[in-house]
Amino acid sequence: MYLVCGEALFDVFAQGERGDVLELAARPGGSPFNVAIGLTRLGHRAGLLAGLSTDVLGRRLRNVLVREGVCLDYIIDKPHRTTVVLVALDGDGVPQYSFYGDGCADREIVQSELPTLGDRVEGLHFGSYTLVTDPTASAYFALAEQQRGRRLISLDPNVRATVEPDMQVWRDRVTRWRQLADLVKVSEEDLALLHPGMEVDEIAQAWLQSPVQVLVVTRGGGGALGYTAHARVELPASEVAVVDTVGAGDSFQAALLSCLPDRSALREASTSPQRLQQVLAYATRAAGITCTREGANPPYAQEMA
């Protein structure tokens, strides 16, 4: 089982206007929340380690996780509010986010609340703004340090400048996290924020240091790149009619993890360019399917067949 560590929240979309009234639609979300659901839809067991509010929104998030079959054994109930994010789409369907989350449940985990991991947990995935929002960020880092070398550790920085605008904070945190991760997925947009003016291949060589065995760079409509110590693999994006791109990166991440469920599978992909290409093709297809529908709605295994 993969244990996905991070936030759970509600994305709020503007649906239209009636005079001075702005109509809104709220959907469950948060990158780690979406990844956990994406994994279960692809037939892989997944759990979520997150601070989940006991408020009405938190209860709805819990209900979604139950319906989707995500393991709730590692949820930490918190009396704090649920994070809310306003999402605006540009003309190309690319989302822009405004976060309302200070003091909310997913940012208030402390190290003493971390659960004991059972033998069924083979991999840990971390990502998004809970990498930089304390006390949760420090608690997750302590967990990753403790589990390094024992379980596969996956990282997706998923930089959110609206949560932490200081890119130096992100650079420092991501540098520390890279020293713990076996698998890293990062978007080209994140790399441009973290290392402006540098070429992707140049950054990849710097990032592809032990313990990182596989580095994947997603490029939106440009497809994806995969790097190992032995190879560079490039795949185009799936050609689809894009409705919006919300959750596409999360679907890619879930599909990537479903193909690399443990350290043995990761080792195979790191030594076989053909296998890495197969993995990237599967993940790219998952992202493409998500782009054909509204919101973060990852595909099911039967859609990927």
PALORO-140039 format. One record per residue (C-alpha): residue number from 0; residue in one letter; chain; x, y, z. Coordinates in Angstrom, 2 decimals, decimal comma. Example, Ala and Ser with C-alpha at 12.3 -4.5 7.8 and 13.67 -1.06 7.14 Angstrom:
<sites>
   num   residuo   cadena        c1        c2        c3
     0         A        A     12,30     -4,50      7,80
     1         S        A     13,67     -1,06      7,14
</sites>
This chain:
<sites>
   num   residuo   cadena        c1        c2        c3
     0         M        A      0,00      0,00      0,00
     1         Y        A      1,07      3,55     -0,70
     2         L        A      0,50      6,00      2,13
     3         V        A     -0,04      9,45      0,63
     4         C        A      0,84     12,29      3,01
     5         G        A     -0,50     15,81      2,58
     6         E        A     -3,56     18,01      2,40
     7         A        A     -7,27     17,45      1,92
     8         L        A     -9,44     20,45      1,10
     9         F        A    -12,25     21,87     -0,99
    10         D        A    -11,67     23,56     -4,35
    11         V        A    -14,25     26,26     -5,08
    12         F        A    -14,98     27,14     -8,71
    13         A        A    -16,91     30,12    -10,08
    14         Q        A    -19,82     28,75    -12,11
    15         G        A    -21,33     31,99    -13,36
    16         E        A    -22,93     35,24    -12,28
    17         R        A    -26,48     36,41    -11,60
    18         G        A    -26,30     40,16    -11,14
    19         D        A    -24,12     40,70     -8,09
    20         V        A    -24,33     37,02     -7,12
    21         L        A    -21,33     34,84     -7,94
    22         E        A    -22,36     31,19     -8,18
    23         L        A    -19,82     28,79     -6,74
    24         A        A    -19,31     25,04     -6,86
    25         A        A    -17,17     23,29     -4,23
    26         R        A    -15,40     20,03     -5,04
    27         P        A    -13,20     17,82     -2,83
    28         G        A     -9,52     18,17     -3,65
    29         G        A     -5,94     18,72     -2,61
    30         S        A     -3,12     17,09     -4,54
    31         P        A     -2,40     14,24     -2,06
    32         F        A     -6,15     13,65     -1,60
    33         N        A     -6,48     13,31     -5,39
    34         V        A     -3,44     11,04     -5,66
    35         A        A     -4,80      8,64     -3,03
    36         I        A     -8,13      8,42     -4,87
    37         G        A     -6,36      8,05     -8,21
    38         L        A     -4,40      5,09     -6,88
    39         T        A     -7,49      3,27     -5,62
    40         R        A     -9,31      3,85     -8,91
    41         L        A     -6,40      2,20    -10,70
    42         G        A     -6,75     -0,83     -8,46
    43         H        A     -3,89     -0,08     -6,08
    44         R        A     -4,39      0,01     -2,31
    45         A        A     -3,78      3,49     -0,89
    46         G        A     -4,16      5,31      2,41
    47         L        A     -4,14      9,01      3,27
    48         L        A     -2,16     10,53      6,14
    49         A        A     -3,66     13,97      6,64
    50         G        A     -5,11     16,26      9,22
    51         L        A     -8,85     16,12      8,54
    52         S        A    -11,23     18,61     10,07
    53         T        A    -14,23     17,48     12,09
    54         D        A    -16,26     20,34     10,58
    55         V        A    -18,96     19,81      7,94
    56         L        A    -16,48     20,04      5,06
    57         G        A    -14,09     17,62      6,74
    58         R        A    -16,89     15,12      7,23
    59         R        A    -17,73     15,34      3,54
    60         L        A    -14,08     14,73      2,64
    61         R        A    -14,11     11,65      4,87
    62         N        A    -17,25     10,37      3,14
    63         V        A    -15,60     10,72     -0,27
    64         L        A    -12,54      8,78      0,91
    65         V        A    -14,78      6,01      2,27
    66         R        A    -16,71      5,81     -1,01
    67         E        A    -13,50      5,66     -3,03
    68         G        A    -12,02      2,91     -0,88
    69         V        A     -9,07      4,90      0,51
    70         C        A     -7,72      3,52      3,80
    71         L        A     -8,58      5,90      6,67
    72         D        A     -6,41      4,25      9,34
    73         Y        A     -3,87      7,07      9,15
    74         I        A     -6,26     10,04      9,20
    75         I        A     -5,68     12,46     12,10
    76         D        A     -8,91     14,15     13,23
    77         K        A     -8,47     17,84     14,00
    78         P        A    -10,87     20,47     15,42
    79         H        A     -9,48     23,12     13,03
    80         R        A    -11,24     24,34      9,90
    81         T        A    -10,98     22,75      6,44
    82         T        A     -8,82     24,57      3,90
    83         V        A    -10,74     26,21      1,03
    84         V        A     -9,17     27,13     -2,31
    85         L        A    -10,68     29,43     -4,92
    86         V        A     -9,86     28,15     -8,41
    87         A        A    -10,02     30,38    -11,49
    88         L        A     -9,44     28,93    -14,97
    89         D        A     -7,76     30,92    -17,73
    90         G        A     -8,73     30,69    -21,39
    91         D        A     -6,74     27,47    -21,84
    92         G        A     -8,34     25,77    -18,84
    93         V        A     -5,20     26,21    -16,71
    94         P        A     -6,08     26,78    -13,02
    95         Q        A     -4,95     29,66    -10,81
    96         Y        A     -5,32     29,08     -7,05
    97         S        A     -6,06     31,30     -4,04
    98         F        A     -5,65     29,47     -0,72
    99         Y        A     -7,55     30,14      2,53
   100         G        A     -5,84     27,76      4,91
   101         D        A     -3,96     29,47      7,73
   102         G        A     -4,50     27,47     10,92
   103         C        A     -6,51     24,80      9,11
   104         A        A     -6,54     21,07      9,85
   105         D        A     -4,10     19,90      7,19
   106         R        A     -1,40     22,30      8,44
   107         E        A     -1,68     21,45     12,15
   108         I        A     -0,20     17,95     12,48
   109         V        A      2,57     17,62     15,08
   110         Q        A      5,15     14,84     15,22
   111         S        A      3,68     13,25     18,34
   112         E        A      0,43     12,59     16,41
   113         L        A      2,07     10,57     13,64
   114         P        A      0,73      7,01     13,51
   115         T        A      2,80      3,84     13,56
   116         L        A      3,16      2,41     10,07
   117         G        A      2,23     -1,20      9,53
   118         D        A      4,04     -3,71      7,33
   119         R        A      1,46     -3,23      4,58
   120         V        A      2,83      0,26      3,82
   121         E        A      5,44     -0,23      1,10
   122         G        A      5,68      3,34     -0,12
   123         L        A      5,24      6,90      1,17
   124         H        A      4,34      9,81     -1,10
   125         F        A      4,76     13,45     -0,06
   126         G        A      4,00     16,66     -1,86
   127         S        A      2,42     20,08     -2,26
   128         Y        A      2,15     22,89      0,27
   129         T        A      2,33     20,71      3,38
   130         L        A      6,05     20,46      2,58
   131         V        A      6,44     24,09      3,71
   132         T        A      3,61     24,76      6,20
   133         D        A      4,62     23,99      9,77
   134         P        A      4,04     22,18     12,03
   135         T        A      2,83     19,60      9,46
   136         A        A      5,90     20,10      7,25
   137         S        A      8,30     19,26     10,08
   138         A        A      6,24     16,25     11,13
   139         Y        A      6,23     14,81      7,60
   140         F        A      9,96     15,41      7,20
   141         A        A     10,64     13,57     10,44
   142         L        A      8,54     10,65      9,19
   143         A        A     10,43     10,55      5,88
   144         E        A     13,80     10,66      7,68
   145         Q        A     12,71      7,78      9,88
   146         Q        A     11,54      5,67      6,92
   147         R        A     14,38      6,42      4,48
   148         G        A     15,82      3,17      3,12
   149         R        A     13,01      1,13      4,66
   150         R        A     10,18      2,06      2,30
   151         L        A     10,04      3,72     -1,11
   152         I        A      9,77      7,50     -0,71
   153         S        A      8,18      9,53     -3,49
   154         L        A      8,15     13,33     -3,80
   155         D        A      6,19     15,85     -5,88
   156         P        A      7,01     19,44     -4,80
   157         N        A      3,89     20,86     -6,49
   158         V        A      5,01     24,41     -5,66
   159         R        A      2,23     26,74     -4,51
   160         A        A      3,51     30,31     -4,50
   161         T        A      0,17     31,58     -3,19
   162         V        A      0,76     29,58      0,01
   163         E        A      4,47     30,36      0,40
   164         P        A      5,62     33,13     -1,98
   165         D        A      9,29     32,98     -0,95
   166         M        A     10,91     30,67     -3,50
   167         Q        A     14,02     30,38     -1,35
   168         V        A     11,92     28,61      1,28
   169         W        A     10,76     26,17     -1,38
   170         R        A     14,30     25,67     -2,70
   171         D        A     15,64     24,91      0,76
   172         R        A     12,83     22,48      1,58
   173         V        A     12,93     20,69     -1,76
   174         T        A     16,72     20,33     -1,51
   175         R        A     16,33     18,66      1,88
   176         W        A     13,52     16,42      0,64
   177         R        A     15,49     15,32     -2,42
   178         Q        A     18,05     13,84     -0,05
   179         L        A     15,37     11,44      1,19
   180         A        A     13,42     10,59     -1,98
   181         D        A     13,85      7,55     -4,22
   182         L        A     11,38      8,83     -6,83
   183         V        A     10,75     12,48     -7,75
   184         K        A      8,06     13,86    -10,06
   185         V        A      8,14     17,60    -10,74
   186         S        A      6,44     19,87    -13,26
   187         E        A      8,34     22,05    -15,71
   188         E        A      6,51     25,04    -14,19
   189         D        A      7,81     24,16    -10,74
   190         L        A     11,36     23,92    -12,06
   191         A        A     11,01     27,35    -13,67
   192         L        A      9,98     28,79    -10,30
   193         L        A     12,72     27,03     -8,37
   194         H        A     15,53     27,51    -10,91
   195         P        A     14,65     30,38    -13,27
   196         G        A     16,71     30,54    -16,43
   197         M        A     18,11     27,00    -16,15
   198         E        A     17,48     24,27    -18,73
   199         V        A     15,48     21,24    -17,64
   200         D        A     18,26     18,79    -18,57
   201         E        A     20,74     20,81    -16,52
   202         I        A     18,46     20,79    -13,48
   203         A        A     17,82     17,07    -13,93
   204         Q        A     21,50     16,24    -13,70
   205         A        A     21,75     18,15    -10,43
   206         W        A     18,58     16,55     -9,02
   207         L        A     19,42     13,01    -10,10
   208         Q        A     21,70     12,28     -7,17
   209         S        A     21,50      9,47     -4,64
   210         P        A     19,05      8,37     -3,35
   211         V        A     16,93      9,57     -6,33
   212         Q        A     16,73      6,69     -8,82
   213         V        A     14,05      8,06    -11,16
   214         L        A     13,22     11,70    -11,90
   215         V        A     10,14     12,54    -13,96
   216         V        A      9,44     16,01    -15,34
   217         T        A      5,91     16,72    -16,59
   218         R        A      5,55     19,35    -19,31
   219         G        A      1,79     19,80    -19,66
   220         G        A      0,95     19,74    -23,35
   221         G        A      4,59     18,94    -24,04
   222         G        A      4,41     15,47    -22,50
   223         A        A      6,90     14,11    -19,99
   224         L        A     10,60     13,42    -19,52
   225         G        A     12,09     10,57    -17,52
   226         Y        A     15,65     10,55    -16,20
   227         T        A     17,76      7,85    -14,61
   228         A        A     21,50      7,42    -14,15
   229         H        A     21,49      5,47    -17,42
   230         A        A     18,88      7,08    -19,68
   231         R        A     16,72     10,02    -20,72
   232         V        A     13,24      9,11    -22,01
   233         E        A     10,80     11,53    -23,64
   234         L        A      7,09     11,01    -24,34
   235         P        A      4,56     13,35    -25,99
   236         A        A      1,31     14,24    -24,26
   237         S        A     -1,89     12,40    -25,15
   238         E        A     -3,88     14,22    -27,82
   239         V        A     -7,23     14,99    -26,19
   240         A        A     -9,94     17,64    -26,22
   241         V        A     -9,05     19,57    -23,06
   242         V        A    -11,90     20,68    -20,79
   243         D        A     -9,55     21,79    -18,02
   244         T        A     -6,24     20,61    -16,56
   245         V        A     -7,29     20,54    -12,90
   246         G        A     -5,95     17,37    -11,30
   247         A        A     -4,07     16,19    -14,40
   248         G        A     -0,74     16,22    -12,56
   249         D        A     -2,28     14,30     -9,67
   250         S        A     -3,65     11,65    -12,04
   251         F        A     -0,20     11,39    -13,63
   252         Q        A      1,32     10,96    -10,17
   253         A        A     -1,19      8,28     -9,16
   254         A        A     -0,58      6,31    -12,34
   255         L        A      3,18      6,67    -11,90
   256         L        A      2,99      5,29     -8,36
   257         S        A      0,68      2,48     -9,42
   258         C        A      3,39      1,29    -11,84
   259         L        A      6,14      1,71     -9,23
   260         P        A      4,56      0,28     -6,06
   261         D        A      7,78     -0,72     -4,30
   262         R        A     11,55     -0,43     -4,37
   263         S        A     11,91     -3,49     -6,63
   264         A        A      9,66     -2,00     -9,33
   265         L        A     11,47      1,33     -9,09
   266         R        A     14,83     -0,40     -9,49
   267         E        A     13,60     -2,11    -12,67
   268         A        A     12,44      1,21    -14,16
   269         S        A     15,73      2,87    -13,23
   270         T        A     17,76      0,27    -15,14
   271         S        A     15,46     -0,32    -18,14
   272         P        A     14,65      2,61    -20,49
   273         Q        A     11,96      0,47    -22,11
   274         R        A     10,22     -0,09    -18,79
   275         L        A     10,49      3,59    -17,88
   276         Q        A      8,93      4,49    -21,22
   277         Q        A      6,01      2,13    -20,54
   278         V        A      5,50      3,71    -17,12
   279         L        A      5,51      7,25    -18,54
   280         A        A      3,11      6,25    -21,31
   281         Y        A      0,64      4,92    -18,74
   282         A        A      0,90      8,02    -16,57
   283         T        A      0,57     10,34    -19,56
   284         R        A     -2,59      8,54    -20,64
   285         A        A     -4,09      8,93    -17,17
   286         A        A     -3,39     12,67    -17,20
   287         G        A     -4,90     12,98    -20,67
   288         I        A     -8,14     11,31    -19,63
   289         T        A     -8,45     13,65    -16,64
   290         C        A     -8,07     16,67    -18,95
   291         T        A    -11,20     15,62    -20,87
   292         R        A    -13,52     16,25    -17,92
   293         E        A    -14,15     18,91    -15,30
   294         G        A    -12,13     19,04    -12,11
   295         A        A     -9,86     16,49    -10,48
   296         N        A    -11,53     13,30    -11,72
   297         P        A     -8,86     10,59    -12,17
   298         P        A     -9,51      7,59    -14,42
   299         Y        A    -10,47      4,07    -13,39
   300         A        A     -8,46      0,99    -14,35
   301         Q        A    -11,01     -0,04    -16,98
   302         E        A    -10,64      3,32    -18,72
   303         M        A     -6,90      2,76    -18,97
   304         A        A     -7,20     -0,72    -20,50
</sites>
